[in-house]
């Protein structure tokens, strides 16, 4: 059963496959009435949706920053309902985009050196058309060249073995930039995202403490990969920490087998009353 709210969705502006127009159609078909586009380090998809959203559907502008804490932990920070013209927010977007592109060029270099996978100038030019280049884009190109049978094999066999050494935007900068823009910073999938390792308990606790110091306001407690029990535990932690409870599917269209509005692994419907962040949005 799908929920009517989904505050974590990707379009083809980053590593999803739906255009904003296709996503809007799919959102309405799924019966979702409140949703957010949270593309990686770009707001181009969100800005386009803002122009085409019809009455009766509530849209919240979003973004997902790929971050690293001072303690060295990787994390993802969602920014919801921001002023996109805020200079600090724009600086954070530029930093995230520049780091993502640096990582792209380093991956191309390592794929050639480690595995003999060569990309032509036309290949690179085609990949550069994506506002936020990620693993799925490179993986699809590797499949097209015949080096792997499918996208997941390309990621596991080649891309994940190319450690670039390129860092992420600091979590502190991301959280503070979102706050500066009047938005709500939310820690996305704090126990580990789809296809990622499960976050160790000690790392979770230390990261949460650090993010709260920066000004974190919300926790993505309801998430497609987590059981209802895990989600409720996170909601309890959010309540005790003075954080808003948020929820999202992490929908990527055809790039991941996650349906819109799926806010836990068991298909339990999550009502709007369970997401305290909606009272702020």
C-alpha positions in Angstrom: 0.0 0.0 0.0 1.4 3.4 -1.0 1.3 6.5 1.2 -0.1 9.8 0.0 3.1 11.6 0.9 6.6 11.1 -0.5 9.3 13.6 0.4 12.3 11.9 -1.3 12.0 11.5 -5.0 14.6 11.7 -7.9 14.1 12.8 -11.5 16.3 12.6 -14.6 18.0 15.8 -13.4 20.1 13.5 -11.2 20.0 9.7 -11.2 16.3 9.0 -11.7 14.7 8.2 -15.1 11.4 10.2 -14.9 11.3 13.7 -16.4 9.4 16.1 -14.1 6.4 15.8 -16.5 6.5 12.0 -16.3 7.0 12.1 -12.5 3.9 14.4 -12.1 1.8 11.9 -14.0 3.1 9.0 -12.0 2.6 10.9 -8.7 -1.0 11.6 -9.5 -1.6 8.0 -10.7 -0.2 6.8 -7.4 -2.6 9.0 -5.4 0.2 11.1 -3.9 -1.0 14.5 -2.9 2.2 15.9 -1.2 5.6 15.2 -2.6 9.1 16.6 -3.0 11.8 16.3 -5.7 15.2 15.8 -4.0 17.7 15.4 -6.8 21.4 15.0 -5.9 23.2 18.4 -5.7 20.9 20.1 -8.2 17.5 21.8 -8.1 16.8 21.9 -11.8 14.2 19.2 -11.6 12.5 20.9 -8.7 12.4 24.2 -10.4 10.8 22.7 -13.5 8.2 21.0 -11.4 7.5 24.2 -9.6 6.4 25.7 -13.0 4.1 22.9 -14.0 2.5 21.8 -10.7 -1.4 21.8 -11.0 -3.8 22.7 -8.3 -4.7 19.9 -5.9 -1.2 18.6 -5.6 1.2 20.0 -3.0 4.8 20.3 -4.1 7.7 20.9 -1.8 11.0 22.0 -3.3 13.8 19.7 -2.3 17.5 18.7 -2.8 19.8 16.0 -1.5 23.4 16.9 -0.7 26.0 14.2 -0.6 28.0 15.0 2.6 30.7 14.0 4.9 30.9 14.8 8.6 33.9 16.0 10.5 34.1 12.5 11.9 34.5 11.1 8.4 31.1 9.5 8.1 29.2 9.8 4.8 25.6 11.0 5.0 23.0 12.6 2.8 21.2 15.7 3.8 17.8 16.7 2.3 16.9 20.4 2.1 13.1 21.0 2.0 11.2 24.2 1.3 14.2 26.5 0.7 14.6 29.9 -1.0 16.7 28.9 -4.0 18.0 32.4 -4.4 19.8 32.5 -1.1 23.5 33.1 -1.7 24.7 30.6 0.9 22.4 27.9 -0.5 23.7 28.7 -4.0 27.3 28.4 -2.8 26.5 24.9 -1.4 24.9 23.8 -4.7 28.0 25.0 -6.6 30.3 23.2 -4.2 28.3 19.9 -4.4 28.1 20.1 -8.2 31.8 20.8 -8.6 32.8 17.9 -6.4 30.4 15.6 -8.2 31.9 16.6 -11.6 35.5 16.2 -10.2 34.5 12.7 -9.1 33.0 11.9 -12.6 36.3 12.8 -14.4 38.4 10.8 -11.9 36.1 7.8 -12.3 36.5 8.0 -16.1 40.3 8.1 -15.7 40.3 5.2 -13.2 38.0 3.1 -15.4 40.5 3.5 -18.3 43.6 2.8 -16.1 42.3 -0.1 -14.1 40.0 -1.9 -16.5 40.8 -0.6 -20.0 37.3 0.9 -20.4 37.7 3.9 -22.7 35.2 6.6 -23.2 35.2 8.7 -26.4 34.9 12.5 -26.4 31.3 11.9 -27.6 30.6 9.6 -24.7 31.9 12.1 -22.2 29.9 14.9 -23.9 26.7 12.9 -23.7 27.3 12.2 -20.0 28.0 15.9 -19.4 24.4 16.7 -20.5 23.1 15.4 -17.2 22.9 18.2 -14.6 24.1 15.8 -11.8 26.2 12.9 -13.1 26.1 9.8 -11.0 27.0 6.1 -11.0 23.9 5.0 -13.0 24.8 7.3 -15.9 28.3 5.9 -16.2 27.0 2.3 -15.6 24.5 2.6 -18.5 27.4 3.7 -20.8 29.5 0.8 -19.7 26.6 -1.6 -20.5 26.2 0.0 -23.9 29.9 -0.6 -24.6 29.4 -4.3 -23.8 31.6 -4.5 -20.7 28.7 -5.5 -18.4 25.4 -7.2 -18.9 23.4 -4.8 -16.8 23.8 -1.6 -14.8 24.2 -3.2 -11.4 27.0 -5.4 -12.7 28.8 -2.3 -14.1 28.5 -0.6 -10.7 29.7 -3.6 -8.7 32.3 -4.9 -11.0 33.9 -1.6 -12.1 32.6 1.7 -10.7 32.6 0.8 -7.0 36.2 -0.4 -7.4 37.4 3.0 -8.6 38.0 5.0 -5.4 38.4 8.5 -6.5 39.6 10.2 -3.3 37.3 13.1 -4.2 35.5 14.3 -1.0 31.9 15.4 -0.5 30.6 18.8 0.7 30.8 19.1 4.5 27.7 18.2 6.4 28.0 21.4 8.3 28.0 23.6 5.2 25.0 21.8 3.8 22.9 22.0 7.0 23.8 25.7 7.5 23.1 26.6 3.9 19.7 25.0 4.0 18.9 26.9 7.3 20.2 30.1 5.8 17.7 29.6 2.9 14.8 29.2 5.3 14.6 25.5 4.6 14.5 22.4 6.7 17.6 20.1 6.8 16.7 16.4 7.2 19.1 13.5 7.5 18.1 11.1 4.7 18.0 7.3 5.3 20.1 7.5 8.5 20.4 3.7 8.9 21.7 3.4 5.3 20.1 3.9 1.9 19.0 1.5 -0.8 22.1 -0.5 -2.0 24.2 0.9 0.9 25.6 -0.8 4.0 23.7 -0.6 7.2 24.9 2.2 9.4 26.6 0.9 12.6 24.9 2.0 15.8 27.9 3.9 17.1 28.3 5.7 13.8 24.6 6.6 13.7 24.7 8.1 17.2 27.9 10.1 16.6 26.7 11.4 13.3 23.3 12.4 14.8 25.0 14.3 17.6 27.2 16.2 15.1 24.4 17.0 12.8 22.2 18.3 15.6 25.1 20.7 16.6 25.0 22.0 13.1 21.3 22.7 13.3 19.7 19.5 11.9 15.9 19.8 12.1 14.5 16.5 10.8 15.1 12.8 10.5 13.9 10.6 7.6 12.3 7.9 9.8 10.0 6.4 7.3 12.0 4.9 4.4 11.4 2.3 1.7 14.2 0.0 2.9 13.3 -0.1 6.6 10.9 -2.3 8.4 8.0 -0.6 10.2 9.7 -1.4 13.5 12.9 0.4 12.4 10.9 3.4 11.2 9.1 3.6 14.6 12.3 3.4 16.5 13.7 6.3 14.4 10.6 8.3 15.0 11.0 7.8 18.8 14.6 9.0 18.5 13.5 12.0 16.5 10.9 12.8 19.1 13.4 12.6 22.0 15.9 14.7 20.0 13.5 17.4 19.1 13.5 16.6 15.4 10.8 16.5 12.8 9.8 13.1 11.5 10.0 12.9 7.7 9.5 10.1 5.2 10.3 9.3 1.6 10.6 6.4 -0.8 13.9 7.3 -2.6 12.1 6.7 -5.9 14.4 6.7 -8.9 12.1 5.5 -11.7 13.5 2.6 -13.6 16.9 2.9 -12.0 15.7 1.3 -8.8 12.8 -1.0 -8.0 11.2 1.3 -5.5 7.6 2.4 -6.0 6.4 5.9 -5.3 4.9 6.4 -1.8 6.6 3.3 -0.3 7.7 4.5 3.1 8.7 1.2 4.6 9.7 -2.3 3.4 6.5 -3.9 4.6 4.1 -1.7 2.6 2.4 -0.3 5.8 0.5 2.9 4.9 2.0 5.9 6.6 -0.6 8.7 7.3 0.2 12.3 7.2 -0.3 12.5 10.9 2.9 10.3 11.3 5.1 12.9 9.6 5.4 15.8 11.9 7.5 17.7 9.4 4.3 18.4 7.4 3.1 20.7 10.1 6.2 22.9 9.5 6.1 22.6 5.7 
